[in-house]
Amino acid sequence: MDKLTPARLDFTPDGTPFSAAFGDVYHSAHGGPAQARHVFLGGNALPARWQGRQRFVILETGFGLGLNFLATWQAWRDDPRRCRRLHFVALEKHPFSAADLAVAHRAWPEFAALAGPLQQRWPPLTPGMHRLYFADDQLALTLLFGDAATRLGDIDASVDAFYLDGFSPAKNPALWTPALCRGLARMAAPGATLATWSVAGEVRAALEAVEFDLEKRPGFAGKRQMLAGRFRSRRPERRPLPAERRAIVIGAGIAGSMAAHRLASAGWQVTVLEQAAAAGDGASSNLAGMLRPLPSADDNRLSRLTRAGFLATRALLETLPAARWSPCGVLHLAREAEHEAQQRRTVEQLGLPPGVLQYLDRAAASQRLGQPVKHGGWWFPGAGWVQPPSVCRAALATFPERIDCRFSTPVARLEADDAGGWRALAADGRRLAEAPVLVMASGVAAPGFAPFAWLPQRAARGQVSHLPASAKPALDTVLFQIGYAMPEVDGVRLIGASLAYDDAEAGERLADHADNLARLRLTLPDFAAGIDPAALTGRVGFRPMSPDRLPIVGAMPRPEAAANRRLRHLPTLPGLWCVQGFGSRGIVWSALMADLLLNRLEGEPLPLERDLVDAVNPGRFLIGMR
């Protein structure tokens, strides 16, 4: 992973934002908003081209200060014939901090009502993709923090309009190469257009070579010309819209609840079938669970997925007032000296913002905890605990007119209908629901349904223990080392959790309560002193674990057709999807995977890099992908 180098905000004598690193301005000295409207909106025939559309996708090669995004958002907001959903995808190698954006945006008071929400939701400056939602979730901004020259291929999208922006070819030639232009053509939707203020000969030649028909037009203000183009390829639309927006979601745990919530936010009618009497009553039933990423020195796929999931969940929780959670911080102590050294190196190598990850030595960790500890470790200031059942209830209640929850409704089997949709049937053969799309989110129960029987998912038994709030020491942050302990929630201190495979015992076990206490006492010898394990109560849950500990999310492939196929060419069962395999990380992954599900169903830009989308694809197990 390449560390991000944030941009530095400088200005020319006339007040124009300027980059000392590239020796170039961020927009014309004659007026940034007017340049955005003339070159990028006008050059792409916007807003006319998005009018009456269900979906429209824009990609910008250099986000900068967000000027073009703000101008586009304003035009879309003010257009009564605007498209139903607008996606704006942008790359930025050197992103600004939210504080610098706030300073720069003061120059454009006409955007104040839009710039404020952008600054508030601006993500921490970490590599990878970040999805921000605005306008009741109908405007999505997908930011990829990284070098467009090397990261454009990470984006999975069908793009209707390109904003080719960035510093000039003379100042930043890597942004205008033939390879980058080939990447643009790969994503171009039928009839895609582009616009840029640059008319450099090498730029025109590279774009013409990848099937863009170009024309020079009058430039903005002091610039004589600009460039506009249209993709001439007649290949068919690779991302068709869904014919009908109706779905069945089986399971109202955190995976199913989040999936239903995200689908409903995009206008889908969703029927949720849950065998329990309430949402979040299975593996998602714990009083509290931990929300934090899992870093690694090489920033592997698990590390990247948990970081993206952590940030996505935090963003969603901010929009669910009824969801109970606390960003009290998580202290993950090292197990021994070698592990502590590894944790320290990981923090140094990743270079993440201190608001996301810090290394604390033994003294600092002891001070943070208020108790002496043997080793330092990772400190996640923005992490904390979440109460999963409250999140499930809040997510399902947000769109009551679009989500039909049917509890105490066990599903016995599934069958395809003649129209290519799916039916959920009760044990006596009654039809419980039918829809063109069915999403399996029933956790450990999924392999009990024939189309999912081949999934290599195991049930992992976990038992947590409930301590009285008076148990010492008091904690105001989540503590993790070999076991974990939560601050007091509703008069209870939760600790855990045991882990056992091939163990179907649903009742609590004294041995597991004793083990939960013993593991915490390896960290703090006097933890819960005087408490008898036999006096404890708790909860047992069964988590759906995948072999590689990654989620299993996507369209369900046909196992019999997997031989000699590439992952993306694997035939799938029409309308059948799954959101499975979260294991003990349901809180971390649920919001992000719900986004991925929706975007794939809608043919929208995906919220993850292409290799991470492949890493969670159910078909990876059929082709031996590692």
C-alpha positions as CSV (number, residue, x, y, z in Angstrom):
1,M,0.0,0.0,0.0
2,D,1.2,3.5,-0.9
3,K,0.8,6.0,1.9
4,L,-1.4,8.9,1.1
5,T,0.3,12.3,0.9
6,P,-2.4,14.9,1.6
7,A,-2.6,18.1,-0.5
8,R,-1.5,21.4,0.9
9,L,-3.7,24.4,0.4
10,D,-1.9,27.4,-1.1
11,F,-3.1,30.4,-3.0
12,T,-1.8,32.6,-5.8
13,P,-1.7,36.4,-5.1
14,D,-5.1,36.8,-6.6
15,G,-6.6,34.1,-4.3
16,T,-6.8,31.2,-6.7
17,P,-6.1,27.8,-5.1
18,F,-2.7,26.6,-6.1
19,S,-0.6,23.4,-5.8
20,A,3.0,24.1,-5.0
21,A,3.8,20.4,-5.6
22,F,2.6,20.6,-9.2
23,G,3.1,24.3,-9.8
24,D,-0.4,24.7,-11.2
25,V,-3.8,26.1,-10.2
26,Y,-6.9,24.1,-9.2
27,H,-9.2,26.1,-11.5
28,S,-9.2,29.2,-13.7
29,A,-8.4,32.5,-12.1
30,H,-11.5,33.8,-13.9
31,G,-13.9,31.8,-11.7
32,G,-14.0,28.2,-10.6
33,P,-17.8,27.7,-10.6
34,A,-18.3,29.3,-14.0
35,Q,-15.4,27.1,-15.4
36,A,-17.0,24.0,-14.0
37,R,-20.4,24.8,-15.7
38,H,-18.9,25.8,-19.0
39,V,-16.3,23.0,-19.4
40,F,-17.5,20.0,-17.6
41,L,-21.3,20.3,-17.4
42,G,-21.6,22.1,-20.7
43,G,-19.0,19.9,-22.5
44,N,-21.0,16.8,-21.5
45,A,-24.4,18.4,-22.4
46,L,-25.6,18.4,-18.8
47,P,-28.1,18.6,-17.3
48,A,-30.0,17.7,-20.5
49,R,-28.4,14.2,-20.9
50,W,-29.4,13.0,-17.4
51,Q,-33.0,14.2,-17.7
52,G,-35.6,11.4,-17.5
53,R,-33.0,8.8,-16.8
54,Q,-33.1,6.3,-14.0
55,R,-29.4,6.3,-13.4
56,F,-26.5,8.6,-14.6
57,V,-22.8,8.1,-13.8
58,I,-20.1,10.7,-13.9
59,L,-16.4,10.0,-13.4
60,E,-13.8,12.7,-12.7
61,T,-10.1,12.0,-12.9
62,G,-9.1,14.6,-10.3
63,F,-11.4,15.6,-7.4
64,G,-9.3,18.4,-6.1
65,L,-11.4,20.8,-4.0
66,G,-14.6,19.2,-5.1
67,L,-15.6,22.2,-7.2
68,N,-16.9,20.2,-10.2
69,F,-18.8,17.9,-7.9
70,L,-20.5,20.8,-6.1
71,A,-21.4,22.5,-9.4
72,T,-22.9,19.2,-10.7
73,W,-24.8,18.5,-7.4
74,Q,-26.3,22.0,-7.6
75,A,-27.4,21.6,-11.2
76,W,-28.9,18.2,-10.4
77,R,-30.7,19.4,-7.3
78,D,-32.2,22.4,-9.2
79,D,-33.3,20.3,-12.2
80,P,-37.0,19.1,-11.9
81,R,-36.3,16.5,-14.6
82,R,-33.2,15.2,-13.0
83,C,-32.3,11.5,-13.1
84,R,-33.6,9.3,-10.3
85,R,-30.1,8.4,-9.0
86,L,-26.8,10.2,-9.7
87,H,-23.4,8.6,-9.1
88,F,-20.3,10.8,-9.1
89,V,-17.0,8.8,-9.0
90,A,-13.7,10.6,-8.6
91,L,-10.1,9.8,-8.1
92,E,-7.7,11.9,-6.1
93,K,-4.0,11.1,-5.4
94,H,-3.5,14.0,-2.9
95,P,-6.8,14.6,-1.1
96,F,-7.3,17.7,1.1
97,S,-8.3,17.5,4.7
98,A,-11.9,18.5,5.6
99,A,-10.5,21.6,7.3
100,D,-8.7,22.7,4.1
101,L,-11.9,22.1,2.1
102,A,-13.8,24.3,4.5
103,V,-11.3,27.1,4.0
104,A,-11.3,26.8,0.2
105,H,-15.1,26.5,0.0
106,R,-15.6,29.9,1.6
107,A,-14.7,31.4,-1.8
108,W,-17.9,29.9,-3.3
109,P,-20.8,31.0,-1.1
110,E,-23.3,29.8,-3.8
111,F,-22.4,26.3,-2.8
112,A,-22.6,26.8,1.0
113,A,-25.6,24.6,1.5
114,L,-23.9,21.7,-0.3
115,A,-20.3,22.2,0.8
116,G,-21.2,21.9,4.5
117,P,-22.6,18.4,4.2
118,L,-19.6,17.4,2.0
119,Q,-17.2,18.6,4.7
120,Q,-19.1,16.9,7.4
121,R,-19.1,13.5,5.7
122,W,-15.6,13.8,4.3
123,P,-13.8,10.6,5.1
124,P,-10.5,10.1,6.9
125,L,-7.6,10.3,4.5
126,T,-7.1,6.5,4.1
127,P,-6.3,4.7,0.8
128,G,-9.0,3.0,-1.1
129,M,-12.7,3.7,-1.9
130,H,-15.1,5.8,0.2
131,R,-18.8,6.1,-0.5
132,L,-20.7,9.2,0.7
133,Y,-24.4,9.6,0.3
134,F,-26.4,12.8,-0.1
135,A,-29.9,13.9,-1.0
136,D,-31.8,11.1,0.7
137,D,-29.3,8.6,-0.7
138,Q,-30.1,9.4,-4.3
139,L,-26.7,11.1,-4.9
140,A,-23.7,9.0,-4.3
141,L,-20.1,10.3,-4.3
142,T,-17.5,7.5,-4.6
143,L,-14.0,8.7,-3.8
144,L,-10.9,6.6,-4.7
145,F,-8.0,8.0,-2.8
146,G,-5.0,7.0,-4.9
147,D,-3.1,7.7,-8.1
148,A,-5.4,7.7,-11.1
149,A,-2.5,6.5,-13.3
150,T,-2.4,3.2,-11.4
151,R,-5.8,2.9,-9.6
152,L,-8.3,3.6,-12.4
153,G,-8.5,-0.1,-13.1
154,D,-9.8,-0.6,-9.6
155,I,-13.0,1.1,-10.5
156,D,-16.0,-1.1,-11.6
157,A,-18.5,1.2,-13.3
158,S,-20.3,2.0,-16.5
159,V,-19.8,5.7,-17.0
160,D,-22.0,8.1,-18.9
161,A,-19.9,11.3,-18.7
162,F,-16.2,11.9,-18.0
163,Y,-14.7,15.0,-16.5
164,L,-11.0,14.9,-17.5
165,D,-9.6,17.3,-14.9
166,G,-6.4,17.6,-13.1
167,F,-3.2,19.5,-13.5
168,S,-2.0,20.2,-17.0
169,P,-0.3,17.5,-19.1
170,A,2.9,19.5,-18.9
171,K,2.8,19.6,-15.1
172,N,1.3,16.1,-14.5
173,P,1.8,13.9,-17.6
174,A,1.0,10.7,-15.7
175,L,-2.7,11.7,-15.6
176,W,-3.1,12.0,-19.4
177,T,-1.4,8.9,-20.8
178,P,-2.7,6.5,-23.4
179,A,-3.0,3.8,-20.8
180,L,-5.3,6.0,-18.7
181,C,-7.4,6.7,-21.8
182,R,-7.8,3.0,-22.4
183,G,-9.0,2.7,-18.9
184,L,-11.7,5.3,-19.6
185,A,-12.8,3.5,-22.7
186,R,-13.1,0.3,-20.7
187,M,-15.7,1.9,-18.5
188,A,-17.5,4.0,-21.1
189,A,-21.3,3.3,-21.4
190,P,-22.9,3.5,-24.9
191,G,-23.0,7.1,-25.9
192,A,-20.6,8.2,-23.2
193,T,-19.2,11.8,-23.5
194,L,-16.2,13.5,-22.1
195,A,-15.0,17.1,-21.6
196,T,-11.8,18.7,-20.6
197,W,-10.1,22.1,-20.8
198,S,-7.0,20.5,-22.3
199,V,-6.6,20.4,-26.1
200,A,-3.0,19.1,-26.0
201,G,-2.1,17.1,-29.1
202,E,-1.0,14.0,-27.2
203,V,-4.2,14.0,-25.2
204,R,-6.3,14.2,-28.4
205,A,-4.4,11.4,-30.0
206,A,-4.7,9.1,-27.0
207,L,-8.5,9.7,-26.8
208,E,-9.0,9.2,-30.5
209,A,-7.1,5.9,-30.4
210,V,-9.7,4.5,-27.9
211,E,-12.8,5.4,-30.0
212,F,-13.7,8.9,-28.8
213,D,-14.8,11.3,-31.5
214,L,-13.5,14.7,-30.5
215,E,-14.3,18.3,-31.3
216,K,-12.8,21.6,-30.2
217,R,-15.1,24.1,-28.7
218,P,-14.7,27.6,-27.4
219,G,-12.9,27.5,-24.1
220,F,-13.6,29.3,-20.8
221,A,-12.7,32.9,-20.3
222,G,-9.1,33.4,-21.3
223,K,-8.6,29.9,-22.8
224,R,-9.3,29.8,-26.5
225,Q,-10.4,26.2,-26.8
226,M,-11.6,23.2,-24.9
227,L,-12.3,19.5,-25.9
228,A,-15.5,17.6,-26.0
229,G,-15.9,14.0,-27.2
230,R,-18.3,11.1,-27.6
231,F,-17.6,7.4,-27.4
232,R,-18.4,5.9,-30.8
233,S,-18.3,2.2,-29.9
234,R,-21.7,0.5,-30.3
235,R,-21.2,-2.2,-27.8
236,P,-24.4,-3.0,-25.8
237,E,-25.1,-1.7,-22.3
238,R,-23.3,-4.0,-19.9
239,R,-25.2,-2.7,-16.8
240,P,-28.9,-2.9,-17.6
241,L,-31.3,-1.6,-15.0
242,P,-33.5,-4.1,-13.1
243,A,-36.8,-4.8,-14.8
244,E,-38.6,-4.7,-11.5
245,R,-37.5,-3.5,-8.0
246,R,-39.0,-6.2,-5.8
247,A,-37.0,-8.6,-3.5
248,I,-37.3,-11.2,-0.8
249,V,-34.7,-11.1,2.0
250,I,-34.5,-14.2,4.1
251,G,-33.2,-13.3,7.5
252,A,-33.6,-10.2,9.7
253,G,-30.2,-10.3,11.4
254,I,-27.7,-7.6,10.7
255,A,-26.9,-8.9,7.2
256,G,-30.5,-9.1,6.1
257,S,-31.7,-5.9,7.9
258,M,-28.9,-3.9,6.3
259,A,-29.6,-5.4,2.8
260,A,-33.3,-4.6,3.1
261,H,-32.5,-1.1,4.3
262,R,-30.2,-0.4,1.4
263,L,-32.5,-1.8,-1.2
264,A,-35.5,0.2,0.2
265,S,-33.4,3.4,0.1
266,A,-33.1,2.9,-3.7
267,G,-36.9,2.4,-4.1
268,W,-37.1,-1.4,-3.9
269,Q,-40.1,-3.1,-2.3
270,V,-38.7,-5.7,0.1
271,T,-40.3,-8.6,1.9
272,V,-38.2,-9.8,4.9
273,L,-38.9,-13.3,6.1
274,E,-37.6,-14.1,9.6
275,Q,-38.2,-17.3,11.6
276,A,-37.6,-15.6,14.9
277,A,-40.2,-13.3,16.6
278,A,-38.0,-10.1,16.2
279,A,-35.2,-8.7,14.2
280,G,-31.6,-9.4,15.3
281,D,-32.6,-12.5,17.4
282,G,-30.0,-15.0,16.2
283,A,-26.3,-14.4,15.8
284,S,-27.0,-10.7,15.8
285,S,-28.6,-10.8,19.3
286,N,-25.7,-9.9,21.5
287,L,-26.1,-6.9,23.8
288,A,-23.1,-5.3,22.1
289,G,-20.4,-6.1,19.6
290,M,-17.1,-4.5,18.6
291,L,-16.7,-2.1,15.7
292,R,-13.1,-1.6,14.6
293,P,-10.9,-2.4,11.6
294,L,-8.2,-5.1,11.5
295,P,-4.9,-3.6,10.2
296,S,-2.0,-5.6,8.7
297,A,1.5,-4.4,7.7
298,D,0.9,-5.5,4.1
299,D,-2.6,-4.0,4.0
300,N,-4.0,-7.3,2.8
301,R,-7.6,-7.9,1.6
302,L,-8.9,-8.6,5.1
303,S,-7.3,-5.4,6.3
304,R,-8.7,-3.3,3.4
305,L,-12.2,-4.9,3.7
306,T,-12.4,-4.3,7.5
307,R,-11.2,-0.7,7.1
308,A,-13.7,0.0,4.4
309,G,-16.5,-1.8,6.3
310,F,-15.7,0.1,9.5
311,L,-15.9,3.4,7.8
312,A,-19.1,2.5,6.0
313,T,-20.8,1.2,9.1
314,R,-19.8,4.4,11.0
315,A,-21.3,6.5,8.2
316,L,-24.5,4.6,8.2
317,L,-24.9,4.6,12.0
318,E,-24.8,8.4,11.9
319,T,-28.1,8.3,9.9
320,L,-29.9,5.8,12.2
321,P,-30.8,7.8,15.4
322,A,-32.5,4.8,17.0
323,A,-29.4,2.6,16.6
324,R,-27.4,2.3,19.8
325,W,-23.7,2.6,19.6
326,S,-20.7,4.4,21.2
327,P,-17.5,5.6,19.5
328,C,-15.7,5.1,22.9
329,G,-12.6,3.7,21.2
330,V,-11.1,0.2,21.1
331,L,-7.8,-0.7,22.7
332,H,-6.3,-3.8,21.1
333,L,-3.3,-4.9,23.3
334,A,-0.5,-7.0,22.0
335,R,-0.2,-10.6,23.3
336,E,3.6,-10.5,23.8
337,A,6.6,-8.4,23.0
338,E,7.0,-9.7,19.4
339,H,3.4,-9.1,18.7
340,E,3.7,-5.5,20.1
341,A,6.7,-4.8,17.8
342,Q,4.6,-6.1,14.8
343,Q,1.7,-3.8,15.8
344,R,4.1,-0.8,16.0
345,R,5.6,-1.6,12.6
346,T,2.1,-1.9,11.1
347,V,1.1,1.6,12.3
348,E,4.4,3.0,10.9
349,Q,4.0,1.3,7.5
350,L,0.4,2.1,7.0
351,G,0.7,5.7,7.9
352,L,-3.0,6.0,8.6
353,P,-4.5,9.2,10.2
354,P,-4.2,9.1,14.0
355,G,-8.0,9.5,14.1
356,V,-8.2,6.0,12.6
357,L,-5.2,4.1,14.1
358,Q,-2.4,4.8,16.7
359,Y,0.2,2.8,18.4
360,L,0.3,3.2,22.2
361,D,3.3,2.0,24.2
362,R,2.8,0.2,27.5
363,A,2.8,3.4,29.5
364,A,0.3,5.1,27.2
365,A,-1.9,2.0,27.1
366,S,-1.9,1.7,30.8
367,Q,-2.9,5.4,31.2
368,R,-5.6,5.1,28.6
369,L,-7.1,2.0,30.4
370,G,-6.5,3.3,33.9
371,Q,-4.9,-0.1,34.7
372,P,-1.3,-1.4,34.4
373,V,-0.8,-3.7,31.4
374,K,2.2,-5.7,30.2
375,H,2.2,-4.5,26.6
376,G,1.1,-1.7,24.4
377,G,-0.9,-2.0,21.3
378,W,-3.3,-0.5,18.8
379,W,-5.6,2.3,19.7
380,F,-8.7,3.0,17.5
381,P,-10.1,6.3,18.6
382,G,-13.2,6.3,16.4
383,A,-14.1,2.6,17.1
384,G,-16.3,1.3,19.8
385,W,-19.3,-0.9,20.5
386,V,-22.6,-1.3,18.7
387,Q,-25.8,-3.0,19.8
388,P,-26.8,-5.2,16.8
389,P,-30.5,-5.7,17.5
390,S,-31.0,-2.0,17.8
391,V,-29.3,-1.5,14.4
392,C,-31.5,-4.2,12.8
393,R,-34.7,-2.6,14.1
394,A,-33.6,0.9,13.1
395,A,-32.6,-0.2,9.6
396,L,-35.9,-2.0,9.0
397,A,-38.0,0.8,10.4
398,T,-36.5,3.5,8.2
399,F,-38.6,2.8,5.2
400,P,-41.9,1.2,6.5
401,E,-43.7,1.8,3.3
402,R,-41.1,-0.3,1.4
403,I,-40.1,-3.0,3.9
404,D,-42.6,-5.6,4.8
405,C,-41.3,-7.6,7.8
406,R,-42.8,-10.9,8.6
407,F,-41.5,-12.4,11.8
408,S,-42.2,-15.9,13.1
409,T,-42.2,-17.0,9.5
410,P,-39.8,-19.9,8.9
411,V,-39.0,-20.6,5.2
412,A,-38.7,-24.3,4.4
413,R,-37.6,-24.3,0.8
414,L,-37.1,-22.1,-2.3
415,E,-38.3,-22.7,-5.8
416,A,-37.8,-20.8,-9.1
417,D,-40.9,-19.7,-10.9
418,D,-41.6,-19.7,-14.7
419,A,-40.8,-16.0,-15.0
420,G,-37.3,-16.3,-13.7
421,G,-38.1,-15.2,-10.2
422,W,-38.2,-17.0,-6.8
423,R,-40.8,-18.2,-4.3
424,A,-40.3,-18.8,-0.6
425,L,-42.4,-21.7,0.7
426,A,-43.5,-22.8,4.1
427,A,-43.1,-26.4,5.3
428,D,-46.7,-27.1,4.3
429,G,-46.1,-25.8,0.8
430,R,-47.8,-22.4,1.3
431,R,-46.3,-19.6,-0.7
432,L,-44.9,-17.0,1.7
433,A,-43.6,-14.5,-0.8
434,E,-42.4,-14.3,-4.4
435,A,-40.3,-11.7,-6.2
436,P,-37.8,-11.4,-9.1
437,V,-34.9,-11.3,-6.7
438,L,-34.2,-13.4,-3.6
439,V,-31.4,-12.5,-1.1
440,M,-30.2,-15.2,1.3
441,A,-29.1,-13.6,4.6
442,S,-30.1,-16.3,7.0
443,G,-26.6,-16.9,8.4
444,V,-25.8,-20.5,9.5
445,A,-29.2,-21.7,8.1
446,A,-28.3,-20.9,4.5
447,P,-26.8,-24.3,3.5
448,G,-30.1,-25.9,4.5
449,F,-31.6,-24.5,1.3
450,A,-30.8,-26.5,-1.9
451,P,-29.3,-23.7,-4.0
452,F,-26.9,-22.8,-1.2
453,A,-26.1,-26.3,0.0
454,W,-22.6,-26.3,-1.6
455,L,-21.4,-23.1,0.2
456,P,-18.3,-24.0,2.3
457,Q,-19.7,-22.2,5.3
458,R,-19.4,-23.5,8.9
459,A,-21.3,-22.7,12.0
460,A,-19.1,-21.3,14.8
461,R,-20.6,-21.5,18.3
462,G,-19.8,-18.4,20.4
463,Q,-20.8,-17.7,24.0
464,V,-20.6,-14.3,25.7
465,S,-20.9,-13.7,29.4
466,H,-22.8,-10.9,31.2
467,L,-21.1,-9.4,34.2
468,P,-22.8,-7.0,36.6
469,A,-22.0,-3.3,36.0
470,S,-20.2,-3.2,39.3
471,A,-17.5,-5.6,38.2
472,K,-14.1,-4.1,38.4
473,P,-12.2,-2.5,36.8
474,A,-14.7,-0.1,35.2
475,L,-14.0,0.4,31.5
476,D,-14.9,3.4,29.4
477,T,-13.5,1.9,26.2
478,V,-13.6,-1.5,24.6
479,L,-10.6,-3.7,25.6
480,F,-9.3,-6.6,23.5
481,Q,-6.3,-8.9,23.7
482,I,-7.2,-12.6,23.9
483,G,-10.7,-11.9,25.0
484,Y,-12.7,-8.7,24.9
485,A,-14.6,-6.6,27.5
486,M,-17.1,-3.9,26.9
487,P,-18.0,-0.8,28.9
488,E,-21.3,-1.1,30.8
489,V,-24.4,-1.2,28.5
490,D,-27.9,-1.3,30.1
491,G,-26.4,-2.4,33.5
492,V,-24.4,-5.2,32.0
493,R,-20.7,-5.7,31.3
494,L,-20.3,-8.0,28.3
495,I,-17.2,-10.2,27.9
496,G,-16.3,-12.9,25.4
497,A,-16.4,-14.7,23.3
498,S,-15.8,-18.5,23.1
499,L,-15.3,-20.1,19.6
500,A,-16.0,-23.7,18.7
501,Y,-16.8,-25.5,15.5
502,D,-19.0,-28.5,15.0
503,D,-20.7,-27.7,18.3
504,A,-24.5,-27.5,18.2
505,E,-25.0,-26.9,22.0
506,A,-27.5,-24.0,22.2
507,G,-27.4,-23.8,26.0
508,E,-24.9,-21.8,28.1
509,R,-22.0,-23.7,29.5
510,L,-20.2,-23.0,32.8
511,A,-16.9,-23.9,31.2
512,D,-17.3,-21.2,28.6
513,H,-18.1,-18.6,31.2
514,A,-15.0,-19.6,33.2
515,D,-12.9,-19.5,30.0
516,N,-14.2,-16.0,29.1
517,L,-13.2,-14.8,32.6
518,A,-9.8,-16.5,32.4
519,R,-8.8,-14.9,29.1
520,L,-9.6,-11.4,30.4
521,R,-7.6,-12.2,33.6
522,L,-4.5,-12.9,31.4
523,T,-4.8,-9.2,30.5
524,L,-5.9,-7.8,33.8
525,P,-5.2,-10.3,36.7
526,D,-7.8,-8.7,39.0
527,F,-10.5,-8.5,36.3
528,A,-13.9,-9.2,37.9
529,A,-12.3,-10.4,41.1
530,G,-14.7,-12.3,43.3
531,I,-17.1,-13.2,40.6
532,D,-18.1,-16.9,40.4
533,P,-18.4,-18.1,36.8
534,A,-21.3,-20.3,38.0
535,A,-23.3,-17.1,38.8
536,L,-23.0,-15.7,35.3
537,T,-25.5,-15.7,32.5
538,G,-24.9,-14.9,28.9
539,R,-25.9,-15.7,25.4
540,V,-25.0,-18.3,22.8
541,G,-25.0,-17.6,19.1
542,F,-23.9,-19.4,15.9
543,R,-21.9,-17.4,13.4
544,P,-21.6,-18.2,9.7
545,M,-17.9,-18.6,9.0
546,S,-16.3,-18.8,5.5
547,P,-13.0,-20.7,5.0
548,D,-11.0,-17.6,4.3
549,R,-12.9,-15.5,6.9
550,L,-14.2,-13.1,4.2
551,P,-17.8,-12.4,3.4
552,I,-19.7,-14.3,0.8
553,V,-21.6,-11.7,-1.2
554,G,-22.9,-11.7,-4.7
555,A,-25.0,-13.6,-7.3
556,M,-25.2,-17.3,-6.8
557,P,-23.2,-19.3,-9.4
558,R,-24.2,-22.6,-10.9
559,P,-21.8,-25.1,-9.4
560,E,-22.2,-27.5,-12.3
561,A,-21.0,-24.9,-14.8
562,A,-17.9,-23.8,-13.0
563,A,-15.2,-25.9,-14.8
564,N,-12.7,-23.9,-16.7
565,R,-14.4,-20.6,-16.0
566,R,-13.0,-17.3,-14.9
567,L,-14.7,-15.9,-11.9
568,R,-16.4,-13.0,-13.6
569,H,-17.7,-15.3,-16.4
570,L,-19.2,-17.9,-14.0
571,P,-22.9,-18.6,-15.0
572,T,-25.3,-17.6,-12.2
573,L,-28.8,-18.4,-11.1
574,P,-30.9,-15.5,-12.3
575,G,-32.3,-13.4,-9.4
576,L,-30.6,-15.4,-6.6
577,W,-28.1,-13.6,-4.4
578,C,-26.5,-14.1,-1.0
579,V,-25.1,-11.9,1.8
580,Q,-23.4,-14.5,4.0
581,G,-20.3,-15.6,5.8
582,F,-19.8,-12.6,8.1
583,G,-18.6,-14.7,11.0
584,S,-17.9,-12.5,14.0
585,R,-17.6,-9.3,11.8
586,G,-21.3,-8.7,11.0
587,I,-21.2,-5.2,12.5
588,V,-18.1,-4.3,10.4
589,W,-19.2,-5.7,7.1
590,S,-23.0,-5.3,7.0
591,A,-23.4,-1.8,5.7
592,L,-20.6,-2.1,3.1
593,M,-21.9,-5.5,1.8
594,A,-25.5,-4.2,1.6
595,D,-24.1,-1.4,-0.6
596,L,-22.3,-3.9,-2.8
597,L,-25.4,-6.0,-3.2
598,L,-27.6,-3.0,-4.2
599,N,-25.0,-1.6,-6.6
600,R,-24.7,-5.0,-8.4
601,L,-28.4,-5.4,-8.7
602,E,-28.8,-1.8,-10.0
603,G,-25.8,-1.9,-12.3
604,E,-24.3,1.0,-10.5
605,P,-20.6,1.8,-9.7
606,L,-19.4,-0.6,-7.0
607,P,-18.2,0.7,-3.6
608,L,-15.1,-1.5,-3.6
609,E,-12.0,-2.0,-5.7
610,R,-12.4,-4.8,-8.3
611,D,-10.1,-7.2,-6.5
612,L,-12.1,-6.9,-3.3
613,V,-15.4,-7.5,-5.1
614,D,-13.8,-10.7,-6.5
615,A,-12.5,-11.6,-3.0
616,V,-16.1,-11.8,-1.6
617,N,-17.7,-13.4,-4.7
618,P,-19.4,-16.7,-3.9
619,G,-17.9,-18.3,-7.0
620,R,-14.3,-18.0,-5.6
621,F,-14.8,-21.3,-3.9
622,L,-15.8,-23.1,-7.1
623,I,-12.7,-22.1,-9.1
624,G,-10.2,-22.6,-6.3
625,M,-9.5,-18.8,-5.9
626,R,-7.3,-17.9,-3.0
